[in-house]
Amino acid sequence: MPYSQMTRILAIRHGETAWNVDSRIQGQLDIGLNDLGRRQAERAAHALVDEPLAAVYSSDLSRAHDTALALGRVTGLPVRPDAGLRERRFGVFEGQTFAEIDAAHPDLALRWKRREPDFGAPGGETLIAFYERCVATAARLAAAHPGDSIALVTHGGVLDCLYRAATRVELNAPRTWTIGNTSINRLLWTPDGFTLIGWGDTQHLDRLDEALDEASDGGRAG
């Protein structure tokens, strides 16, 4: 594959929110960063100041967009919002904690925990539809920048999908990898698909409170 057709992707999760701390499902509700999340965003941005980025894209939800704005400030690049990078839509689960979902919707919660590809909470996306959206969006943005590096600032669920696409892990397989707030994850895209280069870099947070790992909330809080 000619090098000129490859796109290097820095995929970054948004900073911490109060709902991350509470293990409350955010989905596509527009929850902003908390104070720690804003500090995490600044640290991640400065860690990437020397990256030769051609573009910065983000989810249009504020927790991701504000994280991306910190990167935009240090690189001088505009942040380009894209709704395709949004977290999964969780329908009736949004706004509830995991314990509340288990109590109110035990049958639905069981199907969710099993990672059934065709399951979606009422009013929400199925896992397979979400996966297809995330992978198609990342591929579309990468294809617009052959030979360059781009940043995608997004959500834990989106990053989970990109990891699975790059490593060929099945959608219903349990997660064994971490997705910390403002973790920096590196992938390569070619017209043949995604390849994993590096995952879960949070060295920029070493002097901050530990990044909240989305694996601790089951990969569902967004």
Summary of the structure (lengths in Angstrom):
residues: 222
radius of gyration: 16.4
end to end distance: 34.5
largest distance: 53.5
contacts: 784
relative contact order: 0.23
helix: 41%
strand: 20%
